[in-house]
């Protein structure tokens, strides 16, 4: 009796999650998250500074790094998910099995989203607990910032899968995904206002809502350090932008992966 497509997606997802758990990437980003949390909590008292007095202001310091954390998750858990099947020739062991290519992509994508969401949840969970201990309160805005970060993460993963399905080497897909969100989109978002065009359709500009909802300064990560995002669309527009990048990236990624498989 043949297995249903949904069951196959679940099987691929569980396999990919186990691969991430056993690998070094998840451990590496968890160590990085721990270091960031330690710095945010340890530096103020070490420097003789006081913590922000409100929960929104307290968590906004953590939110200022969320954009880069989302991009790193996309790079580590999505950018090479498809290209590695051809480059490492693991796809040749999977293709003869009765698993449709779109099922394979959906399973891998679900695993990337789950693992990335787990990293973000840990990060925001630590920030919320620390804010509750320090300020004795929390607000709904902290939860909104977390939801906005998840939405941005879905968009990044969608684009990462499109890049992964397009390129032939892991290095190229990984490097392009990283610089696309840390440099290319940021440059375009900074240049467009000079031409009197609001960059509402640029995902890095839309990601400013993650900090804006907390009353903090919206920043974008980059190789030269963090820079302030000048224009931030309203939350509804930003969420639609995230959804568009996620859906288009996923659909085109599946189509390109199927075409690459037929041409292999």
Backbone as numpy.savetxt, mean C-alpha at the origin, in Angstrom:
# Nx Ny Nz CAx CAy CAz Cx Cy Cz
-14.25 -34.67 -8.90 -15.10 -33.48 -8.90 -14.22 -32.24 -8.90
-14.50 -31.32 -9.78 -13.67 -30.13 -9.92 -13.92 -29.16 -8.77
-12.87 -28.44 -8.41 -12.95 -27.46 -7.33 -13.50 -26.15 -7.89
-14.32 -25.47 -7.10 -14.90 -24.21 -7.55 -13.83 -23.14 -7.65
-14.03 -22.14 -8.51 -13.05 -21.04 -8.63 -12.79 -20.35 -7.30
-13.85 -20.16 -6.50 -13.67 -19.49 -5.21 -12.75 -20.30 -4.31
-12.94 -21.62 -4.29 -12.09 -22.47 -3.47 -10.65 -22.42 -3.95
-10.46 -22.32 -5.26 -9.11 -22.21 -5.80 -8.46 -20.89 -5.41
-9.25 -19.81 -5.42 -8.73 -18.52 -4.99 -8.29 -18.59 -3.53
-9.10 -19.22 -2.69 -8.77 -19.37 -1.27 -7.48 -20.17 -1.11
-7.35 -21.23 -1.91 -6.15 -22.07 -1.83 -4.90 -21.28 -2.21
-4.98 -20.54 -3.32 -3.83 -19.72 -3.75 -3.51 -18.66 -2.71
-4.55 -18.04 -2.16 -4.35 -17.00 -1.15 -3.65 -17.55 0.09
-4.11 -18.68 0.59 -3.51 -19.27 1.79 -2.06 -19.68 1.52
-1.80 -20.19 0.32 -0.43 -20.56 -0.03 0.48 -19.34 -0.05
0.01 -18.26 -0.66 0.82 -17.05 -0.75 1.06 -16.44 0.63
0.05 -16.46 1.49 0.21 -15.91 2.84 1.25 -16.72 3.61
1.19 -18.04 3.49 2.19 -18.88 4.16 3.59 -18.57 3.63
3.68 -18.29 2.34 4.98 -17.95 1.75 5.51 -16.65 2.32
4.64 -15.66 2.50 5.07 -14.40 3.10 5.48 -14.57 4.55
4.72 -15.39 5.28 5.01 -15.61 6.70 6.36 -16.29 6.88
6.67 -17.22 5.99 7.93 -17.96 6.08 9.11 -17.17 5.52
8.83 -16.17 4.70 9.89 -15.39 4.09 10.42 -14.29 4.99
11.33 -13.50 4.44 11.98 -12.44 5.21 11.33 -11.08 5.03
10.50 -10.94 3.99 9.94 -9.62 3.71 9.00 -9.17 4.83
8.11 -10.04 5.25 7.17 -9.68 6.31 7.92 -9.36 7.59
8.91 -10.18 7.92 9.72 -9.93 9.13 10.42 -8.58 9.02
10.95 -8.29 7.83 11.66 -7.03 7.65 10.77 -5.82 7.84
9.57 -5.85 7.25 8.70 -4.68 7.38 8.13 -4.58 8.80
7.96 -5.71 9.49 7.52 -5.67 10.88 8.59 -5.05 11.77
9.85 -5.38 11.49 10.95 -4.75 12.24 10.97 -3.25 11.98
10.76 -2.87 10.72 10.71 -1.45 10.37 9.58 -0.74 11.10
8.41 -1.36 11.12 7.27 -0.77 11.84 7.59 -0.61 13.32
8.22 -1.63 13.89 8.61 -1.54 15.30 9.57 -0.41 15.57
10.53 -0.22 14.66 11.49 0.87 14.82 10.81 2.24 14.72
9.89 2.37 13.76 9.18 3.64 13.59 8.36 3.97 14.83
7.63 2.98 15.31 6.82 3.19 16.52 7.70 3.55 17.70
8.83 2.85 17.82 9.76 3.14 18.91 10.32 4.55 18.85
10.63 5.01 17.63 11.14 6.36 17.47 10.08 7.41 17.81
8.85 7.21 17.32 7.79 8.17 17.59 7.47 8.26 19.08
7.59 7.14 19.77 7.27 7.13 21.20 8.48 7.47 22.07
9.67 7.15 21.60 10.86 7.33 22.42 11.57 8.66 22.26
11.51 9.24 21.07 12.26 10.47 20.84 11.75 11.68 21.64
10.43 11.93 21.68 9.96 13.12 22.42 10.45 13.17 23.87
10.27 12.12 24.68 10.78 12.22 26.05 12.31 12.27 26.11
12.97 11.59 25.16 14.43 11.62 25.14 14.96 13.02 24.83
14.20 13.78 24.04 14.60 15.14 23.68 14.00 16.19 24.60
13.27 15.75 25.60 12.66 16.68 26.54 11.41 17.34 26.02
10.80 16.78 24.99 9.58 17.34 24.42 8.36 16.59 24.96
7.24 17.25 24.92 6.00 16.62 25.39 5.23 16.04 24.21
4.41 15.04 24.49 3.57 14.47 23.45 2.42 15.43 23.14
1.87 15.35 21.93 0.65 16.13 21.63 -0.45 15.80 22.63
-1.26 16.78 22.96 -2.26 16.61 24.01 -3.58 16.02 23.52
-3.81 16.02 22.21 -5.06 15.49 21.67 -4.76 14.21 20.88
-5.71 13.27 20.85 -5.47 12.01 20.12 -5.23 12.21 18.63
-5.95 13.16 18.02 -5.76 13.40 16.58 -4.35 13.90 16.30
-3.89 14.84 17.08 -2.54 15.38 16.89 -1.49 14.30 17.17
-1.75 13.46 18.16 -0.81 12.39 18.50 -0.68 11.39 17.35
-1.81 10.93 16.83 -1.80 9.92 15.77 -1.34 10.53 14.45
-1.51 11.84 14.27 -1.10 12.46 13.00 0.41 12.34 12.79
1.18 12.25 13.86 2.62 12.04 13.70 2.90 10.67 13.07
2.10 9.68 13.47 2.22 8.36 12.86 1.69 8.38 11.42
0.59 9.09 11.21 -0.02 9.14 9.87 0.89 9.79 8.84
1.80 10.64 9.28 2.71 11.30 8.35 3.62 10.30 7.64
3.79 9.11 8.23 4.64 8.08 7.63 3.82 7.00 6.92
2.49 7.07 7.05 1.64 6.01 6.52 1.80 5.84 5.02
1.89 6.96 4.28 2.00 6.87 2.83 3.19 6.03 2.38
4.34 6.25 3.00 5.53 5.48 2.64 5.39 4.03 3.06
4.77 3.79 4.21 4.55 2.42 4.67 3.65 1.66 3.70
2.63 2.33 3.18 1.74 1.73 2.20 2.51 1.36 0.93
3.35 2.28 0.47 4.12 2.03 -0.74 5.10 0.87 -0.54
5.75 0.83 0.60 6.67 -0.27 0.89 5.94 -1.61 0.91
4.73 -1.62 1.46 3.94 -2.86 1.48 3.60 -3.29 0.07
3.23 -2.34 -0.78 2.93 -2.66 -2.16 4.13 -3.19 -2.90
5.29 -2.60 -2.64 6.52 -3.03 -3.30 6.91 -4.44 -2.85
6.83 -4.69 -1.55 7.29 -5.97 -1.00 6.33 -7.12 -1.27
5.03 -6.84 -1.26 4.05 -7.92 -1.32 3.23 -7.97 -2.62
3.51 -7.06 -3.57 2.70 -7.07 -4.79 3.50 -6.84 -6.06
4.56 -6.04 -6.00 5.25 -5.61 -7.21 5.83 -6.74 -8.04
6.25 -7.83 -7.37 6.85 -8.94 -8.13 5.99 -10.20 -8.11
4.74 -10.07 -7.69 3.88 -11.24 -7.51 3.65 -12.00 -8.82
3.49 -11.28 -9.93 3.20 -11.92 -11.21 4.45 -12.13 -12.04
5.32 -11.13 -12.08 6.52 -11.24 -12.91 7.41 -12.38 -12.44
7.40 -12.68 -11.14 8.24 -13.77 -10.63 7.79 -15.13 -11.14
6.50 -15.26 -11.49 6.00 -16.54 -12.01 6.70 -16.90 -13.32
7.05 -15.88 -14.12 7.74 -16.13 -15.39 9.26 -16.08 -15.21
9.72 -15.11 -14.45 11.17 -14.96 -14.30 11.79 -16.16 -13.60
11.13 -16.63 -12.53 11.63 -17.78 -11.79 11.08 -19.11 -12.32
10.23 -19.02 -13.34 9.64 -20.17 -14.00 8.79 -21.03 -13.09
8.30 -20.45 -11.97 7.37 -21.20 -11.13 6.03 -21.33 -11.81
5.73 -20.42 -12.74 4.47 -20.48 -13.46 4.33 -21.75 -14.28
5.44 -22.29 -14.72 5.36 -23.48 -15.55 4.92 -24.70 -14.73
5.06 -24.62 -13.42 4.56 -25.70 -12.57 3.08 -25.52 -12.28
2.59 -24.28 -12.38 1.20 -23.99 -12.06 0.30 -24.03 -13.29
0.83 -23.61 -14.43 0.00 -23.49 -15.63 -0.64 -24.81 -16.07
0.07 -25.97 -15.99 -0.56 -27.22 -16.41 -1.72 -27.64 -15.51
-1.78 -27.11 -14.30 -2.85 -27.47 -13.39 -4.14 -26.76 -13.80
-5.29 -27.31 -13.45 -6.57 -26.70 -13.84 -6.90 -25.46 -13.02
-6.05 -24.45 -13.08 -6.27 -23.18 -12.38 -6.25 -22.08 -13.42
-7.32 -21.36 -13.55 -7.39 -20.28 -14.52 -6.46 -19.15 -14.10
-5.94 -18.45 -15.10 -4.97 -17.39 -14.81 -5.57 -16.30 -13.93
-6.82 -15.93 -14.16 -7.44 -14.90 -13.34 -7.63 -15.35 -11.90
-7.84 -16.67 -11.71 -7.95 -17.22 -10.36 -6.61 -17.09 -9.64
-5.54 -17.38 -10.35 -4.20 -17.25 -9.77 -3.91 -15.81 -9.37
-4.24 -14.86 -10.25 -4.00 -13.45 -9.97 -4.85 -12.98 -8.79
-6.12 -13.35 -8.78 -7.01 -12.94 -7.69 -6.54 -13.51 -6.35
-6.08 -14.74 -6.35 -5.58 -15.33 -5.12 -4.34 -14.63 -4.60
-3.42 -14.34 -5.52 -2.21 -13.62 -5.14 -2.54 -12.21 -4.65
-3.46 -11.56 -5.35 -3.82 -10.21 -4.98 -4.49 -10.18 -3.60
-5.34 -11.15 -3.33 -5.99 -11.22 -2.02 -4.95 -11.40 -0.92
-3.94 -12.22 -1.18 -2.88 -12.42 -0.19 -2.10 -11.13 0.05
-1.79 -10.42 -1.04 -1.07 -9.15 -0.91 -1.87 -8.14 -0.10
-3.17 -8.07 -0.35 -4.03 -7.14 0.38 -4.13 -7.52 1.86
-4.26 -8.81 2.14 -4.41 -9.25 3.53 -3.14 -8.97 4.33
-2.00 -9.30 3.76 -0.74 -9.09 4.48 -0.47 -7.59 4.65
-0.69 -6.81 3.60 -0.48 -5.36 3.70 -1.44 -4.73 4.71
-2.69 -5.19 4.70 -3.67 -4.68 5.66 -3.28 -5.05 7.09
-2.71 -6.23 7.26 -2.27 -6.64 8.60 -1.15 -5.74 9.11
-0.23 -5.37 8.22 0.86 -4.46 8.61 0.30 -3.10 9.01
-0.61 -2.57 8.21 -1.22 -1.27 8.51 -2.03 -1.34 9.80
-2.74 -2.43 10.01 -3.55 -2.59 11.22 -2.68 -2.61 12.46
-1.55 -3.29 12.37 -0.61 -3.32 13.49 -0.09 -1.91 13.78
0.24 -1.18 12.72 0.79 0.16 12.87 -0.23 1.11 13.50
-1.44 1.11 12.96 -2.47 1.99 13.50 -2.96 1.51 14.86
-2.95 0.21 15.08 -3.34 -0.30 16.39 -2.39 0.17 17.47
-1.09 0.12 17.19 -0.09 0.61 18.14 -0.25 2.10 18.38
-0.50 2.85 17.28 -0.68 4.30 17.42 -1.92 4.62 18.25
-3.02 3.89 18.02 -4.25 4.14 18.76 -4.09 3.81 20.24
-3.44 2.69 20.53 -3.22 2.31 21.93 -2.34 3.34 22.63
-1.28 3.78 21.94 -0.40 4.79 22.53 -1.15 6.10 22.76
-1.99 6.48 21.80 -2.77 7.72 21.95 -3.73 7.60 23.12
-4.33 6.44 23.28 -5.26 6.22 24.39 -4.56 6.29 25.73
-3.34 5.76 25.79 -2.58 5.79 27.04 -2.12 7.21 27.35
-1.64 7.92 26.34 -1.06 9.26 26.56 -2.14 10.32 26.75
-3.15 10.32 25.87 -4.16 11.39 25.90 -5.44 11.00 26.61
-5.57 9.71 26.95 -6.75 9.18 27.65 -8.02 9.24 26.81
-7.87 9.35 25.48 -9.07 9.41 24.62 -8.70 9.06 23.19
-9.75 8.78 22.41 -9.61 8.53 20.98 -10.78 9.18 20.25
-10.63 9.43 18.97 -11.72 10.02 18.18 -11.99 9.14 16.96
-13.15 9.37 16.35 -13.49 8.65 15.14 -12.57 9.00 13.99
-11.93 10.17 14.06 -11.03 10.58 12.98 -9.84 9.64 12.84
-9.43 9.05 13.96 -8.33 8.07 13.90 -8.76 6.86 13.07
-9.98 6.41 13.29 -10.50 5.30 12.50 -10.65 5.66 11.04
-11.07 6.89 10.76 -11.20 7.33 9.37 -9.83 7.36 8.67
-8.83 7.84 9.38 -7.49 7.87 8.81 -7.03 6.45 8.47
-7.33 5.51 9.34 -6.99 4.11 9.10 -7.71 3.57 7.87
-9.00 3.87 7.73 -9.77 3.42 6.57 -9.25 4.06 5.29
-8.88 5.33 5.36 -8.32 6.00 4.18 -6.99 5.35 3.79
-6.20 4.97 4.78 -4.92 4.31 4.51 -5.15 2.96 3.84
-6.16 2.23 4.28 -6.49 0.95 3.65 -6.92 1.15 2.20
-7.71 2.19 1.96 -8.15 2.48 0.59 -6.96 2.81 -0.31
-6.03 3.61 0.20 -4.83 3.95 -0.56 -4.00 2.70 -0.83
-3.93 1.82 0.18 -3.18 0.58 0.03 -3.75 -0.29 -1.09
-5.08 -0.36 -1.19 -5.71 -1.14 -2.25 -5.35 -0.59 -3.62
-5.31 0.74 -3.73 -4.94 1.37 -5.00 -3.49 1.06 -5.35
-2.60 1.14 -4.38 -1.18 0.86 -4.62 -0.99 -0.58 -5.07
-1.67 -1.51 -4.41 -1.56 -2.92 -4.77 -2.09 -3.15 -6.18
-3.21 -2.51 -6.53 -3.75 -2.66 -7.88 -2.77 -2.21 -8.95
-2.16 -1.04 -8.74 -1.17 -0.53 -9.70 0.07 -1.43 -9.72
0.48 -1.91 -8.54 1.65 -2.78 -8.46 1.45 -4.06 -9.27
0.24 -4.60 -9.25 -0.03 -5.81 -10.03 -0.02 -5.52 -11.53
-0.47 -4.34 -11.90 -0.40 -3.96 -13.31 1.05 -3.86 -13.76
1.88 -3.24 -12.95 3.30 -3.12 -13.27 3.94 -4.50 -13.31
3.59 -5.36 -12.36 4.15 -6.70 -12.30 3.80 -7.53 -13.53
2.58 -7.32 -14.04 2.16 -8.06 -15.23 2.77 -7.50 -16.51
3.25 -6.27 -16.45 3.78 -5.61 -17.64 5.25 -5.93 -17.89
6.04 -5.96 -16.82 7.49 -6.12 -16.98 7.92 -7.58 -16.94
9.15 -7.82 -17.36 9.66 -9.18 -17.47 10.65 -9.54 -16.36
11.09 -8.55 -15.58 12.04 -8.83 -14.50 11.52 -8.27 -13.19
11.87 -8.95 -12.11 11.44 -8.53 -10.78 12.01 -7.17 -10.42
13.27 -6.96 -10.75 13.93 -5.69 -10.40 13.22 -4.52 -11.05
12.91 -4.64 -12.34 12.25 -3.55 -13.05 10.88 -3.25 -12.46
10.10 -4.28 -12.18 8.77 -4.07 -11.63 8.83 -3.46 -10.24
9.76 -3.92 -9.42 9.89 -3.41 -8.06 10.34 -1.96 -8.04
11.37 -1.65 -8.83 11.91 -0.29 -8.86 10.88 0.69 -9.40
10.18 0.32 -10.47 9.20 1.23 -11.05 8.05 1.47 -10.09
7.57 0.43 -9.42 6.47 0.61 -8.46 6.87 1.56 -7.35
8.09 1.40 -6.84 8.54 2.26 -5.75 8.65 3.71 -6.19
9.34 3.95 -7.31 9.54 5.32 -7.75 8.28 5.94 -8.35
7.35 5.11 -8.79 6.09 5.63 -9.31 5.35 6.38 -8.22
5.34 5.82 -7.00 4.59 6.43 -5.91 5.42 7.37 -5.04
6.73 7.24 -5.07 7.56 8.12 -4.25 8.14 9.29 -5.03
8.15 9.19 -6.35 8.79 10.25 -7.13 7.94 10.72 -8.31
7.56 9.81 -9.19 6.90 10.20 -10.44 5.55 10.87 -10.19
4.68 10.21 -9.45 3.38 10.81 -9.14 3.55 12.12 -8.37
4.54 12.16 -7.48 4.76 13.36 -6.69 5.20 14.53 -7.56
6.07 14.25 -8.53 6.52 15.31 -9.44 5.35 15.84 -10.26
4.56 14.92 -10.80 3.39 15.34 -11.59 2.43 16.15 -10.73
2.20 15.68 -9.50 1.30 16.40 -8.60 1.81 17.77 -8.22
3.13 17.96 -8.24 3.70 19.27 -7.91 3.72 20.21 -9.11
3.81 19.65 -10.32 3.90 20.48 -11.52 2.53 20.96 -11.99
1.52 20.11 -11.88 0.20 20.45 -12.40 -0.38 21.76 -11.84
-0.25 22.03 -10.52 -0.79 23.31 -10.02 -0.17 24.52 -10.69
1.08 24.41 -11.16 1.71 25.53 -11.85 0.99 25.84 -13.16
0.35 24.81 -13.73 -0.44 25.00 -14.96 -1.91 25.23 -14.62
-2.18 25.52 -13.35 -3.53 25.78 -12.86 -4.47 24.58 -13.06
-3.88 23.38 -12.86 -4.64 22.14 -12.92 -4.55 21.45 -11.57
-5.67 21.21 -10.93 -5.66 20.53 -9.65 -5.39 19.04 -9.85
-4.37 18.50 -9.19 -4.02 17.09 -9.38 -4.92 16.15 -8.57
-6.23 16.30 -8.74 -7.15 15.47 -7.96 -7.09 14.00 -8.36
-6.60 13.72 -9.57 -6.55 12.36 -10.08 -5.23 11.66 -9.80
-4.33 12.31 -9.10 -3.04 11.72 -8.75 -3.18 11.03 -7.39
-2.89 9.74 -7.28 -3.11 9.01 -6.02 -2.30 9.52 -4.84
-1.08 10.00 -5.09 -0.29 10.52 -3.98 -0.89 11.81 -3.42
-1.50 12.61 -4.29 -2.20 13.81 -3.81 -3.44 13.42 -3.03
-4.17 12.43 -3.54 -5.37 11.96 -2.84 -5.04 11.36 -1.49
-3.83 10.79 -1.35 -3.44 10.18 -0.08 -3.29 11.20 1.04
-3.32 12.49 0.69 -3.23 13.52 1.72 -4.38 13.48 2.71
-5.50 12.84 2.34 -6.64 12.76 3.27 -6.29 11.93 4.50
-5.27 11.08 4.42 -4.89 10.25 5.56 -4.45 11.10 6.73
-3.71 12.16 6.45 -3.26 13.08 7.51 -4.24 14.23 7.72
-4.86 14.67 6.62 -5.78 15.81 6.71 -6.92 15.58 7.69
-7.45 14.36 7.72 -8.58 14.08 8.59 -8.22 14.23 10.07
-6.92 14.15 10.35 -6.45 14.30 11.73 -5.97 15.72 12.02
-6.09 16.59 11.01 -5.64 17.95 11.20 -4.15 18.13 11.06
-3.46 17.07 10.56 -2.02 17.15 10.39 -1.65 17.63 9.01
-0.36 17.76 8.77 0.14 18.19 7.48 0.24 17.00 6.55
-0.39 17.10 5.41 -0.31 16.03 4.42 1.07 16.05 3.78
1.74 14.91 3.78 3.07 14.83 3.21 3.12 13.68 2.23
4.09 13.77 1.32 4.34 12.68 0.40 5.77 12.22 0.58
6.02 10.90 0.62 7.39 10.41 0.79 8.17 10.55 -0.50
9.47 10.72 -0.35 10.32 10.82 -1.54 11.76 10.55 -1.17
12.60 10.28 -2.15 14.01 9.99 -1.89 14.73 11.11 -1.16
14.32 12.34 -1.37 14.98 13.47 -0.72 14.35 13.86 0.60
13.43 13.03 1.09 12.73 13.36 2.33 11.27 13.64 2.05
10.54 13.94 3.09 9.11 14.18 2.93 8.86 15.64 2.56
7.89 15.84 1.69 7.52 17.19 1.27 6.02 17.36 1.41
5.60 18.56 1.66 4.19 18.82 1.86 3.41 18.69 0.56
2.24 18.07 0.65 1.35 17.96 -0.50 0.52 19.23 -0.57
0.61 19.94 -1.70 -0.07 21.22 -1.81 -1.57 21.09 -1.95
-2.01 20.21 -2.84 -3.44 20.06 -3.09 -3.90 18.68 -2.66
-4.97 18.65 -1.89 -5.56 17.40 -1.43 -7.04 17.40 -1.79
-7.50 16.45 -2.62 -8.92 16.41 -2.97 -9.78 16.12 -1.74
-11.08 16.35 -1.87 -11.97 16.01 -0.76 -12.02 14.49 -0.61
-12.42 13.99 0.55 -12.40 12.54 0.80 -13.17 11.72 -0.22
-14.36 12.18 -0.64 -15.15 11.41 -1.60 -14.41 11.26 -2.93
-13.83 12.35 -3.41 -13.07 12.30 -4.66 -11.84 11.41 -4.52
-11.16 11.53 -3.40 -9.95 10.72 -3.17 -10.28 9.23 -3.15
-11.38 8.87 -2.49 -11.77 7.46 -2.44 -12.14 6.93 -3.83
-12.78 7.76 -4.64 -13.10 7.36 -6.01 -11.82 7.19 -6.83
-10.84 8.04 -6.61 -9.56 7.93 -7.30 -8.87 6.62 -6.90
-8.88 6.33 -5.60 -8.28 5.07 -5.14 -8.97 3.88 -5.80
-10.31 3.92 -5.82 -11.07 2.81 -6.40 -10.76 2.65 -7.88
-10.64 3.76 -8.60 -10.36 3.70 -10.04 -9.00 3.08 -10.30
-7.98 3.50 -9.56 -6.64 2.94 -9.76 -6.62 1.46 -9.39
-7.33 1.09 -8.34 -7.35 -0.31 -7.91 -8.03 -1.20 -8.94
-9.21 -0.79 -9.41 -9.97 -1.61 -10.35 -9.27 -1.69 -11.70
-8.86 -0.54 -12.23 -8.19 -0.52 -13.53 -6.88 -1.31 -13.47
-6.12 -1.11 -12.40 -4.87 -1.84 -12.26 -5.07 -3.34 -12.19
-6.08 -3.78 -11.41 -6.34 -5.21 -11.27 -6.82 -5.82 -12.57
-7.77 -5.17 -13.24 -8.33 -5.71 -14.48 -7.27 -5.79 -15.57
-6.52 -4.69 -15.77 -5.48 -4.70 -16.79 -4.37 -5.69 -16.44
-4.09 -5.82 -15.15 -3.08 -6.79 -14.71 -3.47 -8.21 -15.08
-4.73 -8.55 -14.84 -5.22 -9.89 -15.19 -5.15 -10.12 -16.70
-5.60 -9.13 -17.47 -5.60 -9.28 -18.92 -4.18 -9.42 -19.48
-3.26 -8.61 -18.97 -1.88 -8.68 -19.44 -1.22 -9.99 -19.02
-1.53 -10.46 -17.82 -0.95 -11.71 -17.34 -1.43 -12.89 -18.19
-2.69 -12.88 -18.55 -3.23 -13.94 -19.40 -2.57 -13.90 -20.79
-2.38 -12.70 -21.31 -1.74 -12.56 -22.62 -0.29 -13.00 -22.57
0.41 -12.65 -21.49 1.81 -13.05 -21.35 1.93 -14.57 -21.26
0.97 -15.17 -20.57 0.98 -16.63 -20.42 0.81 -17.31 -21.78
-0.09 -16.76 -22.62 -0.32 -17.35 -23.93 0.87 -17.19 -24.86
1.64 -16.10 -24.61 2.79 -15.82 -25.47 4.05 -16.50 -25.00
3.99 -17.10 -23.78 5.20 -17.71 -23.22 5.55 -19.00 -23.94
